[in-house]
Amino acid sequence: MLSRPPSRRVRGQAALATGAMLAIALASPLIGGAQTALAADAPAASGPQSPAIASNAPNTATVNWLVSQLSVAEKLTLIRGGTDPDQHGEAGYLAGVPRLGIPEIRHADAMGINTRNDATSFPTRLGLASSFDREDYVRLGEQVGKEGLASDVDLVYGPQVDVARFPSWSRNMTTNGEDAYVSSQFSETEIRGIQSQGLLSQVKHVSLYDGQNQNVPSLVGPQAAHELFLAPAQAAIEDGEVSSVMCSYATFQIVTEQGKSDYACSNSNLNNNIVKTLYGLKGFITSDYGGSKAPSDLIAGMDNEFSTSNFTAARLQPYVDPTSSTYDPAYAARLDDAVSRILYQYERFGLLDNSKIPAAYRSPVAQHGDVTNNPNTTNVDKAAGIVVARELAEDAGVLLKNDGGALPLSSTGTVAVVGPTSTLLPSSPGGERARGFGDRNNLTPLKAIQTEVGTAKVTSAPGVDWIGTTVPTANLQTTNDSAAAPGLTLTGTDANGQAITPSVVTTVDGKQTNLAKGGTYTWSGYLNVPTADTYQLLLQRSYGSDSGNAAAFNGGVAPEGRGGGAASNMTLSVDGTARTIANPGSNILPNDFPDGQVASNGQYLGKDNRGIALDLTPGLHQVSFTYTPAVTNATAPTMRFAWAPLNQNIAKAAQAAQTNDSTVIFVDDSGAGTAQGGGDNSSTTAAVKSLSASQDLLVNTVAQAAHAAGHKVSVVVNSGAAIAMPWAGSVDAILEMWYPGQEGGTATSNLLYGKADPSGRLPISFPKDNDSTPFSGRPERSTGSQAADETTPSIKWTDGVNVGYRWYTDPTANPTGIKPQFAFGYGLSYTTFGYSGLSAKPTTDGGLDVTMTVSNTGSRAGGTSPQVYVGPSPDLAAPVRDSHGIVVSGFEQSARKLVQFDHVDLAAGQSKTLTLHVDVQELSAWDSVAQRWVVGTGNRSIMLGAASDDIEQTVTTDVRTGLASPSITAQPAATRTAEVGEAVILTAAASGTPAPTVQWQRSQGGSWIDIAGATGTSYAFTATPGDNGVQFRAVFSNELGTSMSSATTVKVTRDALTAPKIKKGKTKKKGNKLVLKWSPATPASSVGGYRILDGTEVVDEVSASATKATIRLGKGKHRIRVVAVAVDGLVTGGDAASAPVKVTRR
């Protein structure tokens, strides 16, 4: 049985005072089961929180009543995706049961909110991970939560918790990179931000889905599975308290835990044993779209199906309907559990309609659902999104190179702005993201730079041009006759299918007013090519659909696809051959493209841009292209025919680089990368992406030209994963901006000109080339292999825990010492930083508190991200591998593992001391045999790094289990009374592991002062007058903390005085004088002197040794006493007076 670890809720926070909490006491190196004693709940993390989870979840009274009222058909409706009657363009829709107050629910993708309406596009998650800043994920999550609700969405498919195992996997862009701890921290933080606003978060994918061919079984060691690939899901469930998770398409076997490979949604070990039992998920598991394989997935733990038909009434009802001859109680029980898990999350987030639920069964959680009113209005706070998106994009930028201070650019100099993504912003590519607001997407880097320094100082020369220029009339002719009319012949049919009158058009510039929706139009003729070159031929049409129903969601306006209406079609033929046309900038969305029209609801949808690059010789080339605008086209149909000669444009860019003070080249990984095969969203190769050949040529040509003229060249990279940079040595600066979101143009300009500091650090290693990865020469790790004992191939994850930087920095895994182009955690700044004062001490929860000082040693403000790594434990057994090379027992340990990080912004010259808490699980390894966490004890290196390959300081600390800070077991007495000279003994005791030391202290002048030599559990001293009223305490300390005993107040006294006695027979009166004698008071040590009183008048004072005194008497009666004056206030009873004697002078 898998043993569940204690909560790790505080693992990402700055260390708490160890004396203030006792979170975990470990009696042995094993975490989990009987070996773990939970002394107290860990304090909640600071910041926004997910809604609380009920102690009896998911089977609350409300849920139990709802389930009892549902018919079998209604239950099946709740667990399977349906069709939205008011299409929102969302990913998924679940119908409700209005009679019971159960609402309809909409699920949306994913990085931001992807529905028909506009919502903010943010930097891609891989980019944001570069910030190494948890607060950025709080802001992201909160804004996504707000915009989801404002878009009439209930649940968002995010964050993505897959670990980036392959450097160039196409979906790396929406992961948090290659490190499990980074992904765990950012995922749980983003979840809490999203869910704090009332939007449900669903993480994907809770399976070993990391770029491999999903249909080839993956064999994964249990240690690697739990420590790396499932760890972010664990954090999402235990710490983020996510509402639900998504199982993926992948098929895999966690070796020793499973007897065979199963697809994720059919994998009972994953869904039931790990997710629901070990991690304690109280929510539901959703299939990825098409990920379900059979009705038995219900038994395997999947609760919610989309895009397949396994949970339909036809297939599942025979097992769950008590009246069916094939009724199976196990299926029926699981159906009720699945429904309960879904309904509980509705209750938890307040989505139910209480008006339909009897008062006795209403939830104590406030419900705001209303099944009778389904408004479909949107109210996204565009202004707020702009601010958040820009600041996050600035934080995402990673400065990879900056030779000779090439950056920041001078605002007084001229600049050549080059490259395809200078004029087209790859704001948020892919299908699972918010598209952004079109007007914001069109604020390109070129426009932002022009705004920053003025258009007169900026030369735009894209070189590789995905917009092109409209083909001039002079280069078009209707026939191949030299006397032919300039232009192309337009033919086709109108919206009614009637042929239009052929006409000659001299330009196809996208400004037509005579094209009708539903028509078909063909332009034909010849293209007169002046110079041999590689020409990008481009067709650009209006984009989007409009149903005409203004009452529908988003006014009936939508991007094409996902319920947004039929797409318009374009075809192209050149020299009699039909050509396959595609978006030349595959990362450029339609609403990134300029010069589009605004739809009826005011939304900018942009243009569909498609084309092909052809090597054309000088002369005439036959050309024909057709456009069929859909009836539902959102705007008036238009068509633009453009071209872009590659070599001529690169020459223009090189010329601009020669004549301007600086050059910035913008490149993008569109059209580049590894082969994506084996099904949707999977990669069958671990090859490193490269830029398109034309962009590599552009960089090399322009850099050479600029350097020949003595100018510097910077490259801005927009990518969704690691890319190869064979030209890195030929340029002066490299700024990785990822896919930066809708505010990326402004953010990029701000970083280039130093208005913001590039403080990002890489969350993924950038290999130099295909020979510099953990997969080089190891095809069994990537595409798979078939061993002698196998009947079919499998992918063997023999890289184990050594993924990414852990492979590069481990001499056993990487014996030849291959180095990456740029290492995980690496990044430069416009200032410099120093690291000092590294120390580590154990904490009561079994972890460590690591303290360091970070200093800005430069001349300008900037930010950095100190990284804490831990070395291997000497006490864990060596790994044992099976015949396939998978670790099945013992422990595989990396030479360097990230266990904490932070982001800190510092003014020039400023220093800050940080204490970061390392959770005990980060010091532990998964025991494949015992199936529990084991603490890696012994002397371990704690490393402070500026990057994974740049360790600034190292200390060694002894990691132990069963540790406890001091706890007082015996207090000294509250008060102690002693006479002067008497021996005083104070005693206190405390427990603790290791045994605490003792230091007695006394309070002096309002401060506690150590007493020299008083280091035992008992402290003895001789009472002196100076000890009266003084407080004493014992301080017990060990490396985990300090505890103080209660204070003892000492009261010092002296013996009471016996009164002196006047010797009457010895007292003589001589005239006006009286000679007075007395016997002394005792004890002598309590006597400070004598005072002679005549009535109440003091007539004389003598020393403590005196026994007589002569006093003068006036005429009359006198009452004489001798008072023994106490030597100090310690004398019990104070002064003592003799009996009076009466004397009369006449």
N, C-alpha and C positions, 0 to 999 in steps of 0.2 A: 504494500500500500504506500502511496506517495504521502510524505509528511509535509504538512503545510507550515511554512515559516511564520514567525511573528510579523506583525505589521511593520512596514518600513516607512511609515508616514513622515518621519522626521529626517529621512536620509538625505534629502536635498537641501536642507536648511543650514544656515550658519549654526555652529555648535551652541547648544544651550548650556547654562551653568550646570555642571555635573552634580553639584550638591542639591540642586532643586528638583531632580527627577531620578527615578529608578525605573528605567524602561524594561530592561531585559537582564536577567541574571542567568548566565550559562553555567550549568554544572559540569559540562563536558564539552568536547569539541563538536558535538552533534547539535544541530539546530533542528527543532521539531520534535513532535511526540513527547514522551515523558522527560526528555532531556532538557526541555525548555520551560522555565518557570516565568510566567508573566506576572511581574510584581505590580504593575500598574499600566493603564493604557497610555500609549505614547501621546504626547500633546498633539493637537491638530496643527497641520501646516498653516502658515499665515497666508493671507491673501484670499481671493475668492474661493468658495467651496461649492461642491456639488450638493444637491439636496440630500438630506439625511436618509439613511436606509433603515427601515423599521427592523426591529429585532426579530420579528416573525416573518419577514419577507421571504418569498413572495406571497405567502399564504396569509395575508391579512384578512380581517373580517370582511372588508369591502370586496376584496378579490374572491374570497370563498363564496360570498353571496352571488356575485356576478356569474361565476362559473356554474353555480347550481341552477341558475336561471337560463343559461344558454342552451340552445338546441345543438345537436351535433353539427348541423349545417352551419349554424352561426359560428361555432368554434372553428370550423374549417375556414370560414371567411376571414377570421382574425389572424390566421397563421400563414396566409398565402397572398402574394401581391395581386392587386387587381388593376383596373383601368380607371383613371381619374375622370369623372364626368365633367370636370372643369380643368382642362389640361393646364398645368403650371410649368410644364417642361421639367418637372422633377424626375429623379431617378426612379423612385418607387412610390406606390400608393397602396394603402390598406384601408379597405372599407370598414366602417364602424357598425355598431348595432344601436341605432338611435333609441329604440324603445327602452334600452337599459342605460342610456346616458354614455355609451361608448362612442367616441367621435371617430371620424375618418382621420387618417394620419398620413402625412406626406414626408417622404425621405428624400434628401437632396445630397448630391455630391458637392464638394468634398474639401478642396482647399479654397475656402470662401464658399459662397452659396451659388450653386449653378441652377438657376431656374430661368424662365423666359425674361423676367425683368432684370434690370441691371443691378449688380451688387459689386462691392469693392473687390478688385483683384489685388492680392498681396504678393510679396515675394514668395516664390516657391519654398516649400518647407525645408528643402536641403539648403537653400540660401539663408533662410532665417536661422537655421541651426548654426550657421557661421557666427552668429552674434554671441554664442555661448552665454546667453543672457536669459535667465528664466523669466524676468519681468517682461521681455518682449513677447513671450508666449502667453503670459497673462493678458496682455493687450490684444494680441491676435485672437485668443479664445473669446474674450469678452465682446470684441467687435463682431466676430462671426456669429456669436450667440444672438446679439442684438439684430443683426441683419437677417438671420434665419427667421426669427419671429416676425420681422418686418416684411418678409417675403412670403408669409403664410406657410411656413415650413415648420415641422415639428421635430425632425431628427436630421442630423447631418452625418454623412459617412466620413468621419475623420476624428482624430488624426490617423494617418497610416503608420503602423508600428513595425513594418517589415525592416529588417536590417539590410543595409546595402552590402551584400556579399560580393557581387560583381561590380567592378569600378564603373562600368558604363551601362548598367541596366537602364532601360528606358524609363522605369518607374522610380529610379533613385530620386528624381526631382521632388517627389512628394513624401520621401522618407526623411528621417533626421540624420541620415548618414550611416557610417559603418560601425559605430560604437554603441553597444547595448545600453550602457549607463547613460550616455547623452540622450539616446532615444527615450529611455525610461523617464528621465527627468523632464524632458520637454513634452512628452506625450501626456503625462499625468497633469502637468501644469496647464497645457492647452485644454484638456478635458474639463478641469475645474473652472477655467475661464468660460468655456462654452456653456457648461451646465449651470453655472451660477446665474445665467440670464434666463434660464427656463427652457433652453433648447437641449434636446437629448443628443448626446454624442455616441457614435458607434465606431469603435476602432476596427481597422482592418490592417492586416489580415491575421487572425490568430491561427497561424499555421506556419510551416517552414516554406515560405513563399518568397524567394529572394533572387529571382531572375532566371532560375533554371527552367528547362523544358518541363512544364507542369504535368505532362502526360507520361514522362519517364520516371519511375519510382526513384525517390531520393532516400538513401540510407544515411541516417544522421545519428551520431553518438548521443546518448542521453545527457552527458555533461555539457556538450556544446548546445544541445537543444534548450536545456533549462537555463544555462548561464548567459547565452547570447540571444538565440533566436526567439525564445518565448519570454525573456525577461521584460521587454517593454510591455507585453500584454499583461504580465503579472502586475507591473506597476500601474497600468491603466485600471485594472480591476481593483486591486487592493488599496491603492493610494489615490487614484483619480476617481474611484467609485463610478466608473463608466456605466451607462445604462445597458449597453449591449455590445456584442462583438460580431465580426463577420468572419466566417470560414471561407477559405479561398478555393481556387481550382486545383491546387497542387496535390500530388499524391506522394506520400512519404511513409517511412517506417522509422520510428525512434527505436533503434536497436536495443534489445533487452527488455523494452517495455511493451513492444508489440510483436506478435508472431508473424505479421505480414504487412505489406504496404497497403494503405487505404487513402482514398481521397479525403481531403480535410473535412468536408461536410459529412462524410461517412465514417469518420475516425472517432470511435468511442473513447479511445484512450485520451485523445486530445480534448474532446468536448466534455465528456462526463468525468473522467478521472482528473484531468489537469485543470481545465477552465472552471468547471462547476464545483468540483470537490476541493482540489488543492488550492486554487485561487479564490474560491468562494463566490463566484459570480451569482448574483441574485436576479440578474436580468436575463436576456434572451440571446440566442445565437442565430444570426441571419445567414442565409447562403449568399455567397457572391452570385452574381447574375449568371445562371447556368451552372453553378457549382454543385447543385444537388444531383445525386445519381440514382436514388431509389427511394420508395416510401420508407424503407428501413432506416433512412437517415434520421427519422424521428426518434427511433430507439437509440441511435448513435449519438443523440444529444442536440441535433439541429432543431430549432424551434420555429423558424420563419423562412419561407421559400419565395424566391423571385425567379422568374423567367423559365422555369421548368415546370413540369406538370405532375410531380410526384406527390404533392399534397392536395391534389384536386379531389373533389368528392368521388369521382369515378375510381380513383386509385386508392385513396386512403379510407374512405367511409366504410368499405367492407370490413376493415379491421377494428373500427372504433364504434360502430353502431351496434348496440346490444341486440338488436333484432336480426342482425346479419348472421348467416350460418358460418361465416369465417371470422366472427368476432374474436378479438384477442385482448384480454384484460390488460396486458402489458402495454399494448398500443393505446388503449383508452386512457390508462393512467398517465402515459407520457403526453397524450394530447392535452389532458387537463393541466399537466405541469407546464407545457409550452404556453398554453393560453394564460395561465396564472402568471408566468414570468413576464409576458407581454403586458397584461393588464396591470400588473403591479407597477411597472414603469410609468404607465399612464397615470396611475394614482399618485405615485411619487412626485411626478412633475405637475400635478394639478390639472390634468387634461380632461377628467371626467365631468359629466354634467350631473350635479347632485339633485337636480329637480326630478330626475328619473330614478333615484335611489332612495329607498326608505330611510328615514332618519336613523333608525337603529343600526344601519349598515354603512352610514356615511363615514368617509375617512376623516381622521383628525387633521389630515393635511388639507389646507384650503384648496378647493377645486374651482376652476374658472371656465370649464367647458360649457358649451351651449350647442347642443346638437340640432337645435331648431334655427340657428342663425349661423350661416357660413359666409362671412364677408371675405372677399377675395382682393381687397385693396392692398397696396404695398406702400411702405413708408420708410425706405432705407435712408439713413442719415448720411447723405453723400459727403457733406463737409467733414464730419467726424472721420469717415473712412479715408478721406484724402490725407488728413494729418497722420493717422496711424500708418497708412500704407507707405507714405514717404519716409517717415522715420524708421520704419522697419527695413525698408530698402537700403537706407543709408547704413544701418547696422549690419546688413548682410554683405556689404562689399568687402572683398578680401584682396589686399594689395600683395601680389605674389612676387613682384620684382620692382625695384625702383633705383636703378643705377644712376649715379650722378645727379640725384635730385631731379629726375625728369618730371616728377609730380611732387607737389601740385603745380598746375599750370599757372603762368603769370597772366593776370587779367589785362596787362598792358600789351602783351604780345599778340601776334596773329597766329591763327591755328587752322590747319587743314583737317576737316572732319570727313573721314573716309569709312567705307564699309557699309554693307547692306542694312545693318541694324542701327545705323546712325539716323536713317530716315524712316525706318519701320521698327517700332518697339515690340519685341517679343514679350509682351507683358505677362501672359499667363497661358502657355501652350497646354495642349493635351485636352482630353475630354472631361476631366473630373476636377473642375475648378470654376471659380467665378470668372466671367469674361472681363469684368471691369466696365466702367463707363466709357463709352466710345470717345467722347471728347477728351477724356483724361488719357486714354491710350494713345491718342494722337499728339500728345505732348512729348515728342521724340527727343532723344539726346541732342540732335541738331538744333531743334527749336529752343531747348533749354540753354544750350551754350550760346546761341545767338542772343537770348534774353540776358544772359550773364554778362557778355562783353560787347554786345552790339553786332549787328550783321556785317558791318564794314570790316571787322577783324576776323571774320569766319569765311573760309572757302569750303563749300560742300562739293565733294567729288566721291560718290559712293564706290566707284570702281566695279564692284559687284552690285548690280542694280536690280532689285526685284520689283520696282515700280515701273521703270522704263520711261521712255518718251514716246508720245503718240507718233506712229509711223507717219512721216510727212507725206503730203500729197505727191511731192516730186518722186517719191519712191514707190508709188502705187500706180498701176495701169490696168485697164480693163482687159486687154488682150496682150499677146506677145508681139503684136505689130508695133513697129517703131512709131507709127502715127496714132497709136491707140490713145484714147482719152485718159487723162490722169484720174486715178481713183479706182474704186471697186464697184462691181455691179451688185446691187441689193435685190434679192428675190425672196419669195416665201409666201406664207399665208397669214391672214389676220386671225383675230380671236374666234371668228365664225368658221374658219377653215377655208375661206375664200382666198384665191390667189391675189397677191398684191401686184400692182403694176411695177415691173422692173424699173429700176432707176440707178443712176450712177451717183455714188457718194464720194466726195473728194477726201474725206477724212472720217475715221471712226474714232471719235475723241471722247466718247462717253457722255455726250451732251445731247443725245437725240431726244426728240419729243414725239416721234412718229411710230414708236414701237408699242405694241399692245400686249397686255397680259393675255396669255393663252395662245399667242401667235407663234409662228416659227419663221426665223429670218436667217438667210444665208448671204454672206458677202464673199464674192469670188473675183479672182483676177490674178495679177502677178505682182510679186514683190521684187523691186529692182534693188539689188544689193550692190552698194558702191565699192566695198572693200571686203576681201576675204576675212572672216572672223568667226568666232563662236557667238551666235546671236541667240539671246533669250527672247523668244517670241511669246507674247503675253496677251491673254484675253481676260478682260475685267468686266464683270457685270454687277448690277445691283443685287443686293442680298437680303434675305429675310422673307417672312410670310405674314399675311394679315388675313384672318378668317372673316373679317368684316363684322364681327360681333363685338362691339365696343363694351358690352357688359361682361364679356369673358375676362378671365385673368389677364392682366397686362394689356387690356384693351383688345385682345385677340391677336396682338403682334408677337412674333416669335422669331428667333433664329431658326434656321431650317434643321430638320431632324428632331428626334425626341418629341414627337407630337406637334412639331412646328410647321407642318405642311410639307408638300412635295417640293423637292429642290428643283430649281431651274437647271437646264442642261446646256453645256457648251461642247462643241467638237471642233477639231482642227485637222486640216489636211494640208500637207506641204509636199510639193512635187508629186502629187498623185497618191501619196501614202497617208493613210490615217495615222495620226500621231496621238500617243497617250500623253495627255496634259495633266499636270499636277501643280500644286502650290510650290513655287520654287523656294519659298521660305516657309517650310512646313511648320515652323513655330509661330508664324504670324497669323493671328486670328482675323476673321473678316472685319471686326470692328477696330482692329489696329490699323486698317488700311484707310488712307485719306480719300477725300473728295466723294464720299458717299452721300446719300440723301437721308433725311430724317423721316421716320415713319409717322403714322397718324397719331400715335401716342407720345410723340416727341422723342422717341428713342433712336439713337444712332446705331445702325446695324452694320454699316460699312459695305465692303465689296468682296465678292468672290474673285480671287486672283489665281489664274492657272496658266501654265505655259510649258514650254519645252526649250532646251538649249540645243541648237543645231549648228554644225559647222557648215557654213554657206559660202559658196564661191561667188565671185563677182558676176553680176548679170541677173537675168530674170529667173524667178522661181515661182512656180504656180502655187497659189494659196487659196484656200477656201475654209471658212469657218461658219458654224451655225450656232444660233442661240434660240432656245425655246423657253421664254419666260413663263413661269407657272401662272395659272389663273389667280393664285393667292399671293403673287409677288407683293411684298410689303410696300414698295415704292414704284414709281414709274420705271419701266424697264429701260436700261441703257447698256451699251456695249462700247468698250474701248479696246483698240488693237494697238499694242505698243511693242517696242523692241529695245534691246540693250546689248550693244556689241561689247563683248567682254574685254578683249585686248585693248580696244580703243579707250574704253572707260578706265581700265587699269593704268594706261599711259597718262590719262588726264589726272588720275589720283597721284601718280608718281610726280607729275609736274607740280601739282599743288603742294606736295611734301617738300619739294625743292625750294619753293618760293615763300613758304610760311615758317614762322619761328618754331612751331611745334606741330606735330601731327598725331592725331588720335585715330586709330583704326578700330572699328567696331565689327566684331565677328560673332558668329552664331553657329550652333551645331545642327542647324537645319540641314536635312539631306545627308547627314553624316552618320557615323556610328556603326554599331554592330548589326549583324543580321538578326531580325526579330522573327522568330518562327516558333513552331511547336504549339501554336494556339495563341489566343489573344493575350497580349501583354506579357509574353514570355520571351526570354532570350536563350538561344541554344549555343551561344558562344560567350566566352569571357573576354573577347577582344576589347581593346581600348578604343574608344571613339576618336576619330580625327575630324578635323574640319573638312568641308568639301574641298576638292582640289582647287577650285577657283578661288576660294578664300585663302588657302595656303599660298597660292601664287600671289594674291593681292598683298598679303603681309610681307612676303619676302621681297617683292618688287618695290613696294613703297618704302620699306625700311632701308633698302639699299640706296634708293634715291635720296631719302632724307639725310642719311648719314654722309653720303657723298657731298651734300651741301652743308654739312656741319650742324644739322638739326637733330633733335631727339624725337623718338617715336614711342608712343605708348599704345598698348592694345587693350581694349575692353572686351572681355569675353562674356557672352551670354550662353550659358549651357545649363543642362539639367543633370549633369553628372560629370565625372572626371573625363577630360579629353587629353589627347596627346598634343604636345606643343613642340614640334620639331624645330620651330622658328624661335623658341624662347631665348636662345643665345644671341639672336640677331636684333632684338628690340631692347629698348631701355627700361620700359616699365610694362607691367601686366596687372590689370585690375579685373578680377573675376566678379561679375555682377549677377551671375545666375540668370533666371527669368525674374525680373525685378518687380513685377506688378505694374499697375497702371501709373504709379508715380515714379517709375524707374527712370524716365528721362531726366526729371528734375533731380532725383537722388544721385544719378550718375554724374551730372554736371556739378553738383555740390561737392562730391568727393574729388572730382578731377581738379577743381579750383580751390580745394582746401577749406570750403565753408563747413565741411564735416570731415571728421577724421576717419579714415578707413581702419576700423578696429576689428573687423571680422577675422576669424581663424577657420581653417578648413575643417569641416566635419567628415571629410573623406580623403583618402590618399589619392594623389594624382600620379599614376605610374608614368614612367618615361615612354614606354612602348609595350608591345605585346609580349616581349621577352622579359618584362620586369614586373610580373604579377605572380601571385601564388598559384596560378593556373597554367603557367608556361610549362610545357612538357608534362602536364598532369591532366590529360583529357578525361580521366575518370571523375575528376572534380567538377567538370563543366558540362560536357556533352554526354558523358557516361561511358561505361565499358561493360562488357559481359565477361564475368569471371567463369572459371571452369565449373563452379558449382551453381551457376545461374542458368536459367532457361531463357531469360530475356535480359537486356541491358539494364543497368541501374546507374544512377549518379551517386558516387560515393564521396561524402563530404569529409574526406580525410584531412582537410585543413583544420577541422575541429574548432578549437577555441581561437586559433590563430588567424583571425580575419583582419584584413586591412593592416593598420599600423602594427598590430600584434604579431603579424607575420614578418613585416619588415624589420622589426626590432628584436626578434627572437633568433639567436644564432643556431638553435637546433632546427627550427622550422625553415630558416633561411640561411643555410650554411655558407653560401657563397657571398652573403652580405649585399644582396641587391638593394639598391636604394631607390626610392621614388623620385619623381621629378620634384614634387612638392609634398611634404609630409602632412599627415593628420595633425591638426592643431596649429599649423604654421600660418603665419600672416605677418605682414609688416605694418608699420604705422608711419605717420609723418613726424613722430617723436620717438624717443627711445625709453626703455624701461629697465629697471634693475630689480633683482629679487634677492632677498636676504632673510636671515632670522628664522630659518626653517626648523620647526620642532614638531614632535608628535607625542601624544600621551594617550593612554587607554581611557575609555569612558565606561560608565556603568552598564551601558547597553551592549558591551562587547566590541564596540567600534573604536574609532580613534578620533581625537581632535587634533587637527593639523593646523599649525599657526605659521604664518609667513608675513613678511612685509614686502609690499610692492611699491616701487618708487618710479615716478616719472622723471627721468634724468635728462630729458630734452628741454627744448625752449618753447614748446607749445602744448596745449591741452591735447589729450588723447586717451584712448581706452585700450586695455589689454585683457587677456583672459588667462590667469594663472591656472595651471593644470596639475593635479596631484595624481601620480602614478604609484603603484605598489609592485614590488617584485615578488617572486615565488616564495612559498613556504618550504622550509626544509623538512617539515614533519609529515607532509602528504606523500603517500606511496606513489611510485612511478606508474605511468599509464601502461595498460595492457591492451593490445589491439587484436582484433579478430583477423581472419584471413583476408578481409577486404581493406584492412588498415583503419577500421573504425575503433575508437577507444571504447572498451566495454567494461573496464574496471580500472582501479587506480585513478590517478588524476593527471590530466594534462594541464600544465601551467605555462602561462606566457611570461616572458622575461619582463614585460612592462604592460600593466593594465591600468586604464584610467579608472579612478575611484571617486574623484571629486573635481570640481572646477568652479570658477566664478567669473563674472565680468566686472571690471572696475574701471571707472572713468576718473582721471586725475588731471588736475591743473599742472602746468609746468612747475617742476620742483616739488610737487606734493608727494607725500608718502601715506600709505594706509596699511594698517596691520589687520589681517583677516584671520579668522579661525573658522575652518571648514570641517564639518563633521563627516567622517567616513563610516557608513553603516556597516554593521557586522556582516551582512550578506555579501558586501563587496569584498570582504576579506575571506570569503568562504568559497568552497567548491561543491558541486553537486556530486554526491556519491552514487554512481550508477548502479551499484549492487544494493545498498541499503535504501536507496531512493529518498535521500534527505540531504540537507545541507551540512557540510562539515567545515568548521573553522580552520583555516590554514594558520596554525600556530607557529611559534618560533621567531627567530630574528629575521625581520623582513625589511627590505629597503623601501623607504618612502622617498619618492622623487618629486621635486618641484620642477615643472617644465614650462618653458615658453612654447614648446611644441613637443610632439612625441619623439622627435629626434634632437631636441635641444633641451637637455636637462641642466638646470641652473644650479641646483643644490640637491644633496642626498643625505639623509640620516637613516640610521637603523633603529628599529624599535622592536621590542619583544611582544609579539601578539600572543595573548594568553586567554584562556577561558576561565569561567568561574570567578571573575573579578568582581569586587564590590568596594565602593567607597566607604570610608569610616562611618560607623553608626554607633552612637553612644549607648552603652549597655548599663553603665552605672554612673550616676551623677554624684558629685560631691554635695555635702550638706549646704543648704541655702545660707545658714549663718554658723559662725563658730566664735565662741567667747573664750578668751584666755587671759590670764593675768600676765602682767609684764614679767618676762623671764620664763614663762611656761612654754613647753614644747608644743607646737601645733602640727598636726599631720592631716593633709587633705588627700583624698583618694578619688580617682575616676577611672573608668574603663570604656573601651570601645572595641567593636569587632571590625573586620575589614580584610580584604584580600587584594594585594599583599598586606601583611600585618602593619597597621599604622604606627608611625612614630608619634611621640608625645612631646609637647613643649608647654610648660606651665607659664602663665603670664599674670601680671598684676596691672591693675588699672591705675595709671598715674597721670595726673593732669588732664584727664579726659581721654587718654590714649592707653591702649594695651601695649605693655612692654614685656618682651621676653625676659625670663629670669634665667640668668646664666646657670648652666648645670642642672636645671630642673627638667629632666627629660625622662622621668619614670612615671609610672601610673600613680605613684604616691609622691607627695612633696612635703618635706618636713622643714620647719624653721622655728626659731625661738621668737616669741612675741616681743615686740618692742613697742614703745609708744607710737612710733611712726607707722605701725601697721594698723592702728585703729581706724576703722571705717574703710579700709582698702579692700577691693574686690580681687579675687583670684579665680582663674579658670584654666582648664586643660584644653589644649588644641591638638586634635588627632589628625594626622595627614598621611595619605599615601598618594601614589601617582594619579589616582582617579579623582581625588578631591580632598576636602577638608571639612571636619565637623568640630564644633566647639561645645564644650560642656556648659552647663549653666554655671553662673558665677556664685562663689561663696563670699559673703561679706564677713570680715573678721572684726570682732569687737574686743578691744584690749582693755583690761581693768587693773586697778590697784586695790589693796586691802583698805577697808574703812578705818578712819582715824578714831582712836580713843581720845576723849577730851582731856586736855591738861587740867590739873588740879592746883588751885591757888593754895599756897601754904600759909594758912592764917597766922600761925605762930611766928612765921618768918617775915611777915609783912609789917613794916614799920613806917610810922608817919613822923616826919621831921619838919616841923613848920609847915610850909606849903608844899612839901615834897612827900611823896609816898614811894617807898622802896617795896616793889612787888616781886615776890618769888613764887615759882610754880614747879610742879613736877612735869616733865615733858610728855607730850602726846606720843602714842605709838601707833603703828610702826614708824620708825624715824624716816623710812624711805618715802612715806606718804606725806611727810611734813614739808611744806615749802617755806614756812616762817610763822611768826606769831604776830597777832594784831591785838593791841590793848584797846578796849572800848570803855568809855565812860558813858554809860547809857547806850546811845546809838552813835556817839561821836568817837571817831578813831583818834586816840591821843598819842599812840606810838606804834611803831612797827619794828620788830627785831628779827634777827635771823633764826633759822631753824635750830641752831645749836644753843641759842640763848635760853636761860631758865630764870632770868630776872630782868627787871626794868625799873627805872626811876621815872616817875611822872609827876607833874605839877598839878596841884589841886587848888581850885578856887574856893571861896567860902561857900558853904552850903553842904547839901547831902549829895553823895556820889554813889553810883552803882557800877562797880568795876568788874569786867570780865576779861579773860584771856582766851583768844580764839586761835586754835591751830589751823593755819591756812593750808588747804590741800595743795600739794605740789603741782598738780595739773588736773584737768577735767576727768582723768581716768579713775580718780579715787572714788570708791563707792561711798555715796552719801555726802561727799564734798567736805566742807570745813566742819570743825568740831569745836564747840565753845565750852569753857569751864562754867561751873556754877558761879553766880555773881557774889561779890562781897560788898558790904555796905560800909561806906566811910563818910564821916562828917567832919568838916573843917569849920571852926567857929571864928 
